[in-house]
Amino acid sequence: MTDDVRPTDEGPRLPRGWARHPPERMLITPLVAGLGGLIAFFVVVFIVVWLPIHTFDPPPSKDWTPLSKEAVKGRNLFASNGCYVCHSGYSRPQDVRYALYFLYPKVSQPGDFYGSDQTPNLLGTERTGPDLSQESGWHPGDWQRAHFYDPRFMDPLSLMPSMKSLFSDKQVDQLVTYVETRSGKSGLLRFAGQLYAKHIVLVNQGFPQPYRGFQGAQKPALEGNDKILHPPKDQLEEAPNLAQIDRSYWLSGDPLPVTEANLLRGKEVFLDRCVGCHGLNGDGKGPGARFLSPTPADFTDKDDACCGGDTGPGDFYYRILRGWPGTAMENFGDRLSVDDIWRVVLFVKTIPNKTLRKNVVPEPEDYIVWQPSKELLAWMKTRQQSKNNVLFSKAEISDPFMQEAMRVMPGLAPADSFLINDGKTRLSLRDARNGIKTIYDDLLTRAWNDARDRGDKLPDEAQKAIPPTVPGQQ
């Protein structure tokens, strides 16, 4: 070993001209690293959470409306039970369901959630279930109660857990109030239309109001009382029902051939989608029927299948496609193909021949051909004529209340006016428009009064009277 590399007390001797490396030591101690991490965390929280909440204060949108006292309680239940995780309160333009058919007619704006009652907005981390920010008015309250009790009652394919053990009768009604009134003025207008349609349907069919809360789970299904009905003698009995079906469908036939394949596919779809309400026998006694008023349609009557004034293939198709406001019959236009809807219509006409029995394949000879009755043809010739379809009118309707009346009563023309089957209540587009406006004004007034009681800062009240028209709403 040479003198140039001889070891010393400080370690091996380095070659001539080399500099010894300075001793290493930790510059960032665990304490410094911990403090730095905390600083970084709180900076992110400050920028992402605190700063937007305290600086982002958009004015109320034209569609905004406050929540009522009961709706706020429902919102608290919605938040505390984590409903927002699957049902985000945020409509995204890139959402696959946005503007699909007519269920989601608008994208929520920041000003839609103005005020203390909806701040912060309930944003979900994913979209497992449908967006509910625009749910108001698309289903009646009894549908909502049955759905909360057990979602499979309303949709046999639903992944949503049952809520029957989470909420009391009072709480579920508060939750329904929130869901039905959270969508601003446009949603409140749809809800008013739904309530008006419910009134007409119940009075016309002699049904009582549906059970509140979850009471339907322990009570028998409601029944209509024919004794209180006094339909006018010179009027088609089904005329009020036809008022809720676009008249261009009244005499439509099923465009698909009556084949075993089409009937079998119709049966498959019926078992997948419809048995929760209409039952495994098609008699309207499914598990969800006990919550509903009126109860679901019974398809087992041969006379009704062949000769009913409102049971033609086109009538059934329209109800499946667009739903039946005022009843629990919801639209399937965004979930089923056109052909599958027509196949269900074909199959429904075989149910009186026991085709819903297990392992029974419906055959073409089971199909019952519908024929328009003489009474229906006479009524259409003298009163509700096909050529007067209001949708063919070139006149533009700008009144939002009349637009909603036309949505829930698409079978009425401006000149139509008649009594429903109680013999006292008059039905026309003008009556529907005025009834919907009265309900809407009452709902909105109650919400504003409750907001004042909370001490909320309210914008100019001039905005509250008229709901905005929404593209695709009619």
C-alpha positions in Angstrom: 0.0 0.0 0.0 1.5 3.3 -1.0 1.6 6.4 1.1 -1.0 8.1 -1.2 -3.7 5.7 -0.2 -2.6 4.8 3.4 -5.5 4.7 5.9 -5.9 7.4 8.5 -8.0 7.9 11.5 -10.6 9.6 9.3 -10.8 6.7 6.9 -8.9 5.5 3.9 -6.5 8.1 2.5 -7.7 9.5 -0.8 -5.5 9.7 -3.9 -3.7 12.9 -4.3 -5.9 15.7 -5.7 -9.2 14.1 -4.6 -11.6 15.9 -2.1 -13.2 14.0 0.6 -17.1 13.8 0.4 -18.7 15.8 3.2 -20.4 13.7 5.8 -24.1 12.9 5.0 -27.0 14.0 7.2 -30.8 14.1 6.8 -32.0 17.6 5.8 -35.8 16.8 6.0 -36.5 15.4 9.4 -39.8 13.5 10.1 -41.1 16.6 11.8 -40.4 18.8 8.8 -41.9 16.2 6.4 -45.1 16.0 8.6 -45.5 19.8 8.8 -45.0 20.1 5.0 -47.6 17.4 4.3 -50.1 19.1 6.6 -49.4 22.5 4.9 -49.9 20.9 1.5 -53.1 19.3 2.6 -54.7 22.4 4.0 -53.6 24.5 1.0 -55.6 22.0 -1.2 -58.6 22.1 1.1 -58.4 25.9 1.2 -58.3 26.2 -2.6 -60.7 23.4 -3.5 -63.3 23.6 -0.7 -63.1 26.7 1.4 -62.4 29.3 -1.3 -65.2 28.2 -3.7 -67.7 28.0 -0.9 -66.9 31.5 0.4 -66.2 33.3 -2.9 -68.4 31.5 -5.5 -71.8 33.0 -5.0 -73.8 32.9 -8.3 -77.1 34.7 -8.5 -80.2 32.6 -8.6 -81.1 31.3 -12.0 -84.5 32.0 -13.5 -85.5 28.4 -12.7 -84.5 28.5 -9.0 -87.0 28.2 -6.3 -86.5 27.6 -2.5 -87.4 24.4 -0.8 -90.3 24.1 1.6 -89.8 23.2 5.3 -90.8 19.6 4.6 -88.5 19.4 1.6 -85.5 20.6 3.6 -86.2 17.8 6.1 -86.3 15.4 3.2 -83.0 16.8 1.9 -81.4 16.2 5.2 -82.5 12.6 5.1 -81.3 12.3 1.5 -77.9 13.5 2.6 -77.5 11.7 5.9 -78.4 8.3 4.3 -75.9 8.8 1.5 -78.5 8.8 -1.3 -76.4 11.4 -3.2 -73.5 8.9 -3.6 -75.4 7.0 -6.3 -77.9 9.7 -7.3 -75.8 12.7 -7.8 -77.4 16.1 -7.6 -75.4 17.4 -10.6 -76.5 17.2 -14.2 -73.5 16.9 -16.5 -73.6 17.7 -20.2 -71.5 14.6 -20.8 -73.9 12.4 -18.8 -75.0 9.5 -21.0 -78.6 10.1 -20.0 -78.7 13.9 -20.6 -81.6 14.9 -22.9 -82.3 11.2 -23.6 -86.0 11.2 -24.6 -87.6 13.7 -22.3 -86.7 12.7 -18.7 -83.8 15.1 -18.4 -84.7 18.3 -20.3 -82.0 20.5 -19.0 -78.6 20.7 -17.4 -78.5 22.1 -13.9 -76.9 25.6 -13.7 -75.0 26.9 -10.6 -77.8 29.3 -9.8 -80.3 26.4 -9.5 -78.9 25.7 -6.1 -79.0 29.2 -4.6 -79.8 29.7 -0.9 -79.0 28.0 2.3 -81.5 25.2 1.8 -79.5 23.7 -1.1 -76.0 24.7 -0.3 -73.7 23.0 -0.7 -75.2 21.0 -3.5 -75.3 17.3 -3.1 -72.6 16.0 -5.5 -72.1 12.3 -5.8 -68.8 10.6 -6.5 -70.3 8.3 -9.1 -73.5 7.9 -11.1 -74.7 4.4 -10.2 -78.4 5.5 -10.3 -80.1 8.1 -12.5 -79.5 11.8 -11.8 -82.4 13.0 -9.6 -81.8 16.8 -10.0 -84.6 16.9 -12.6 -86.8 14.1 -11.1 -89.6 16.4 -10.0 -93.0 15.6 -11.5 -92.0 12.5 -13.6 -93.6 10.1 -11.1 -96.5 10.5 -8.7 -96.0 10.4 -4.9 -97.4 6.9 -4.5 -94.9 5.6 -7.1 -92.1 7.2 -5.0 -93.3 5.6 -1.8 -93.5 2.1 -3.3 -90.1 2.6 -4.8 -88.5 3.7 -1.5 -90.1 0.7 0.2 -88.7 -1.8 -2.3 -87.3 -0.5 -5.6 -88.0 -4.0 -7.2 -91.8 -3.2 -6.8 -91.4 -0.5 -9.5 -88.4 -1.8 -11.4 -87.7 -5.5 -11.0 -84.2 -4.9 -12.5 -83.3 -2.1 -9.9 -80.0 -2.4 -8.0 -81.1 0.1 -5.3 -81.4 -1.2 -1.8 -84.7 -1.3 0.0 -85.4 1.7 2.3 -88.3 0.1 4.3 -86.2 -0.3 7.5 -84.6 3.2 7.3 -87.6 5.6 7.3 -90.8 6.1 9.2 -94.0 7.0 7.4 -93.4 10.7 8.1 -89.8 10.6 7.0 -90.5 8.9 3.7 -93.2 11.5 2.9 -90.6 14.2 3.6 -88.2 12.5 1.3 -90.8 12.3 -1.4 -91.5 16.0 -1.0 -87.8 16.8 -1.5 -87.5 14.6 -4.6 -90.7 16.0 -6.1 -89.9 19.7 -5.4 -86.1 20.0 -5.8 -85.9 20.7 -9.5 -86.7 24.4 -9.6 -89.7 26.1 -11.2 -89.7 23.8 -14.2 -89.8 20.7 -11.9 -92.4 22.3 -9.7 -94.5 22.9 -12.9 -94.2 19.2 -13.8 -95.2 18.2 -10.3 -98.2 20.5 -10.4 -99.2 18.8 -13.7 -98.7 15.4 -12.0 -100.9 16.4 -9.0 -103.7 17.7 -11.3 -103.6 14.5 -13.4 -103.8 12.5 -10.2 -106.9 14.4 -9.2 -108.6 13.8 -12.5 -107.7 10.1 -12.6 -108.9 9.4 -9.1 -112.1 11.2 -9.4 -112.8 9.7 -12.9 -112.2 6.1 -11.6 -113.7 6.5 -8.1 -110.5 5.8 -6.3 -109.5 7.3 -2.9 -106.2 9.0 -2.3 -103.2 6.6 -2.0 -101.9 5.6 1.4 -99.3 7.8 3.1 -95.8 6.7 4.0 -95.3 3.0 3.9 -98.8 2.1 5.1 -99.6 0.3 1.8 -97.2 -2.5 2.8 -99.7 -3.6 5.6 -103.0 -2.7 4.0 -105.1 -4.2 1.2 -104.9 -2.8 -2.3 -107.3 0.1 -2.9 -110.4 -0.3 -5.0 -112.5 2.1 -7.1 -116.1 2.8 -6.1 -118.3 2.6 -9.2 -121.3 3.7 -7.1 -120.1 7.2 -6.9 -119.6 7.5 -10.6 -122.3 8.9 -12.9 -120.9 9.2 -16.4 -122.9 11.4 -18.7 -125.3 9.3 -20.9 -124.3 10.9 -24.2 -120.6 10.5 -23.5 -118.0 7.8 -24.2 -117.1 6.3 -20.8 -113.4 6.1 -21.8 -113.2 9.7 -23.1 -111.4 11.0 -20.0 -108.8 8.2 -20.3 -108.4 9.0 -24.0 -107.7 12.6 -23.1 -104.4 11.5 -21.8 -103.4 9.7 -25.0 -102.4 11.6 -28.2 -105.4 11.0 -30.5 -103.2 10.0 -33.4 -102.6 6.7 -31.5 -106.3 5.9 -30.8 -106.8 3.8 -33.9 -103.2 2.7 -34.5 -102.6 -1.0 -35.1 -99.5 -2.9 -34.0 -97.1 -2.8 -36.9 -95.3 -6.1 -36.0 -96.7 -9.4 -37.1 -98.2 -11.7 -34.5 -95.6 -14.4 -34.4 -94.4 -16.8 -31.7 -91.0 -15.0 -31.6 -92.5 -11.6 -31.1 -95.0 -12.8 -28.5 -92.2 -14.6 -26.6 -90.0 -11.6 -26.6 -93.0 -9.5 -25.4 -93.5 -12.0 -22.5 -89.8 -11.8 -21.6 -89.9 -8.0 -21.4 -93.2 -8.0 -19.5 -91.7 -10.4 -16.9 -88.6 -8.2 -16.6 -90.2 -4.9 -16.4 -93.9 -5.0 -15.5 -94.7 -7.7 -12.9 -93.9 -5.5 -9.9 -97.1 -3.6 -10.5 -99.2 -5.7 -12.9 -98.4 -9.0 -11.2 -97.2 -12.4 -12.3 -100.7 -13.1 -13.5 -101.2 -9.8 -15.3 -104.2 -9.0 -13.0 -102.8 -5.7 -11.6 -102.0 -7.3 -8.2 -98.2 -7.1 -8.1 -96.4 -6.4 -4.8 -96.3 -2.6 -5.6 -100.0 -2.4 -6.2 -100.9 -1.9 -2.5 -99.2 1.4 -2.5 -100.9 2.8 -5.6 -104.1 4.6 -6.4 -105.4 3.9 -8.9 -104.2 0.4 -8.9 -102.4 -1.0 -12.0 -104.4 -2.2 -15.0 -105.8 -5.7 -15.1 -105.1 -7.4 -18.4 -107.0 -10.6 -17.8 -110.4 -9.5 -19.2 -111.1 -10.8 -22.7 -113.9 -8.3 -23.4 -111.6 -5.4 -22.4 -108.8 -6.8 -24.6 -111.0 -7.0 -27.7 -113.4 -4.1 -27.3 -112.4 -1.5 -24.7 -112.6 2.1 -25.8 -109.1 2.8 -24.6 -107.4 -0.6 -24.9 -106.3 -0.5 -28.5 -102.8 -1.3 -29.5 -102.0 2.3 -30.1 -103.3 3.3 -26.7 -101.2 0.7 -24.9 -98.1 1.7 -27.0 -98.5 5.4 -26.1 -98.9 4.6 -22.3 -95.7 2.4 -22.3 -93.8 5.0 -24.4 -94.8 8.1 -22.5 -96.4 6.9 -19.3 -99.8 7.9 -17.8 -99.6 11.0 -15.6 -101.5 10.7 -12.4 -100.9 6.9 -12.3 -97.8 4.8 -11.5 -97.5 3.9 -15.1 -94.2 5.4 -16.1 -92.6 5.9 -19.5 -90.3 3.3 -20.9 -89.4 5.2 -24.0 -85.8 5.7 -22.8 -85.3 2.1 -21.8 -87.1 -0.1 -24.4 -86.7 -0.1 -28.1 -89.7 0.8 -30.2 -90.0 -2.8 -31.4 -89.9 -4.2 -27.9 -92.7 -1.9 -26.8 -94.8 -3.1 -29.7 -94.0 -6.7 -28.8 -95.2 -6.1 -25.2 -98.4 -4.7 -26.7 -98.8 -7.9 -28.7 -98.2 -10.1 -25.7 -100.6 -8.2 -23.4 -103.4 -9.1 -25.8 -102.7 -12.8 -25.1 -102.8 -12.6 -21.3 -106.5 -13.4 -21.0 -105.6 -16.8 -22.5 -103.3 -17.6 -19.5 -100.1 -17.1 -21.4 -98.3 -15.8 -18.3 -98.3 -19.3 -16.8 -94.9 -20.8 -16.2 -93.3 -22.6 -19.2 -96.2 -21.5 -21.5 -95.1 -20.2 -24.9 -97.6 -17.7 -26.2 -98.9 -18.7 -29.7 -100.5 -16.5 -32.4 -103.9 -18.2 -31.7 -103.7 -16.7 -28.2 -103.7 -13.2 -29.6 -107.0 -11.3 -29.2 -107.6 -8.8 -32.0 -108.9 -5.5 -30.9 -111.7 -3.8 -32.8 -112.8 -0.1 -32.2 -116.3 -0.1 -30.8 -119.2 1.7 -32.5 -119.3 4.0 -29.5 -115.7 5.0 -29.9 -116.0 5.7 -33.6 -119.2 7.7 -33.0 -117.5 9.7 -30.3 -114.5 10.4 -32.5 -116.8 11.4 -35.4 -118.8 13.9 -33.4 -116.6 15.1 -30.6 -112.8 14.3 -30.3 -112.0 14.1 -34.0 -108.6 12.9 -35.2 -108.2 15.9 -37.5 -108.3 18.2 -34.4 -105.1 16.9 -33.0 -103.6 19.8 -31.1 -100.1 18.8 -31.9 -100.8 19.5 -35.6 -101.6 23.1 -34.9 -99.2 25.8 -36.2 -100.1 28.1 -33.4 -97.2 28.5 -30.9 -98.1 28.0 -27.3 -96.0 30.2 -25.0 -97.9 29.9 -21.8 -96.0 27.4 -19.6 -99.2 26.3 -17.8 -100.9 25.5 -21.1 -97.8 23.7 -22.2 -98.0 21.5 -19.1 -101.8 20.9 -19.6 -101.0 19.7 -23.2 -98.4 17.4 -21.8 -100.6 15.6 -19.3 -103.7 15.8 -21.5 -102.3 15.3 -25.0 -105.7 13.9 -26.3 -107.5 17.2 -25.8 -108.0 19.9 -28.5 -108.6 23.5 -27.5 -112.4 23.2 -28.2 -112.9 19.9 -26.3 -114.8 20.2 -23.1 -116.8 17.5 -21.3 -117.6 16.0 -17.8 -115.5 13.2 -16.5 -117.2 10.1 -15.0 -118.2 11.6 -11.7 -120.7 13.7 -13.7 -119.5 16.9 -12.1 -115.9 17.7 -12.9 -115.3 19.4 -16.2 -112.3 18.6 -18.3 -110.8 20.8 -21.0 -107.3 22.2 -21.7 -108.4 25.5 -20.2 -109.6 23.8 -17.1 -106.4 21.8 -16.9 -104.3 24.9 -17.4 -106.1 26.8 -14.6 -106.0 23.8 -12.3 -102.2 23.3 -12.8 -101.5 27.0 -12.3 -103.5 27.0 -9.0 -101.5 24.0 -7.7 -98.2 25.5 -8.9 -98.9 28.9 -7.2 -99.8 27.1 -4.0 -96.6 25.0 -4.0 -94.4 28.0 -4.8 -96.1 30.3 -2.2 -95.6 27.7 0.5 -91.9 27.3 -0.4 -91.3 31.1 -0.4 -93.1 31.5 3.0 -91.0 28.8 4.5 -87.8 30.4 3.1 -88.8 33.7 4.8 -89.4 31.9 8.1 -85.8 30.4 7.8 -84.5 34.0 7.4 -83.0 33.2 3.9 -81.9 36.1 1.7 -84.4 36.0 -1.1 -84.0 37.6 -4.6 -86.6 39.8 -6.3 -90.0 38.2 -5.9 -90.9 39.2 -9.3 -89.1 36.1 -10.6 -91.3 33.7 -8.7 -94.6 33.9 -10.5 -93.9 32.4 -13.9 -91.8 29.2 -14.5 -89.5 29.3 -17.4 -90.3 27.3 -20.5 -87.9 24.4 -20.9 -87.0 22.9 -24.3 -88.4 19.4 -24.6 -90.8 19.8 -21.8 -94.0 19.9 -23.8 
